[in-house]
Amino acid sequence: MQFSWFTFLGLAALVLAAFAMTAFLSSRYTSWRRHFVMRDFAASRGMKLVRSKALPELLPARITGITPRPGARWHFSDGTLSLVRLQSGSDTFNVVLVKIASDWPATALRPSAQAYSLFDKLELFSYPSSYSTLRFTLHGLDPPAARTLSDSPCRGLLPADLGLLLEGTVMLIDFSSRPFDPIELGRMIALGRQLAGVVPVISQTA
């Protein structure tokens, strides 16, 4: 039988394609498994995986200015809500960013049980609260705004291991105490939308 280069090259191409597909499927469920799981999660929620390491536009300037300057390891967004895993030096922070209808001076509820928090990097004053500090401590730049947040439904709805920052027209939830995985991200999306619906309307002149 006469040797055929056409047949040989065709068979070689099939073998190489089979090896390439096997390598791809293997990496999908091993070294690249997390990437595909997170990408599928974002798609199921109508969100986009932002591949750029640039910081989200929703991120408050007070957070972008922390030292060392943070970068985005993971960033999912649908335009009004973003899920971001920030890296600042050796510190990793998980945050939810949601647009709100008001304009707040920087005001925060810091989880009391956390030995270290993202909010410790911010230059905010500490304020007394009419409520117990067992769950949260109150911080901010404007006393009336701090009292408004402390008296709002946000305090009751926010789990004790999470932090809340309102600045400008953005609400930030710090969930660094929890994993950055699809189950927890789904919970944070629901919580973020719930809290955004009860944030009091306030102006910077409050």
Long-range contacts (C-beta under 8 A, 24 or more apart in sequence): 37-182, 38-74, 38-76, 38-182, 41-76, 41-182, 41-185, 41-186, 42-76, 45-76, 45-78, 45-186, 45-189, 46-78, 47-76, 47-77, 47-78, 47-81, 47-83, 48-76, 48-77, 48-78, 49-74, 49-75, 49-76, 50-75, 50-76, 50-77, 56-82, 56-84, 56-97, 58-82, 58-97, 58-98, 58-99, 58-170, 59-84, 59-95, 59-97, 59-170, 59-172, 60-106, 60-165, 60-167, 60-168, 60-170, 60-172, 61-167, 62-106, 62-122, 62-165, 62-167, 63-95, 63-118, 63-122, 63-165, 63-172, 66-118, 66-121, 66-122, 67-121, 74-180, 76-185, 81-189, 81-192, 81-193, 83-180, 83-185, 83-188, 83-189, 85-180, 88-121, 92-176, 93-118, 93-174, 93-176, 94-174, 94-175, 94-176, 94-178, 94-180, 95-172, 95-173, 95-174, 95-175, 95-176, 96-172, 96-173, 96-175, 96-188, 96-189, 96-191, 96-192, 97-170, 97-171, 97-172, 98-170, 98-171, 98-173, 98-192, 98-193, 98-195, 98-196, 99-169, 99-170, 99-171, 99-196, 100-166, 100-169, 100-170, 100-171, 100-196, 100-199, 101-169, 101-199, 101-201, 102-166, 102-169, 102-199, 102-200, 102-201, 102-202, 102-203, 103-168, 103-169, 103-202, 103-203, 103-204, 104-145, 104-166, 104-167, 104-168, 104-169, 104-202, 104-204, 105-140, 105-141, 105-142, 105-145, 105-167, 105-204, 105-206, 106-140, 106-141, 106-165, 106-166, 106-167, 107-139, 107-140, 107-141, 107-142, 107-145, 107-146, 107-148, 107-149, 107-165, 107-166, 107-167, 108-138, 108-139, 108-140, 108-163, 108-164, 108-165, 108-166, 109-136, 109-137, 109-138, 109-139, 109-149, 109-150, 109-154, 109-155, 109-158, 109-163, 109-164, 110-136, 110-137, 110-138, 110-139, 110-163, 111-135, 111-136, 111-160, 111-161, 111-162, 111-163, 111-177, 112-136, 112-137, 112-160, 113-160, 113-161, 114-161, 114-163, 114-177, 117-163, 117-174, 117-176, 118-163, 118-174, 118-176, 119-163, 119-165, 119-174, 122-165, 131-155, 135-160, 136-160, 142-204, 142-206, 144-206, 145-202, 145-206, 148-200, 148-202, 148-206, 149-200, 152-198, 152-199, 152-200, 153-198, 154-195, 154-198, 154-199, 157-191, 157-194, 157-195, 157-198, 158-191, 158-195, 159-191, 162-191, 164-195, 166-199, 171-195, 171-196, 171-199
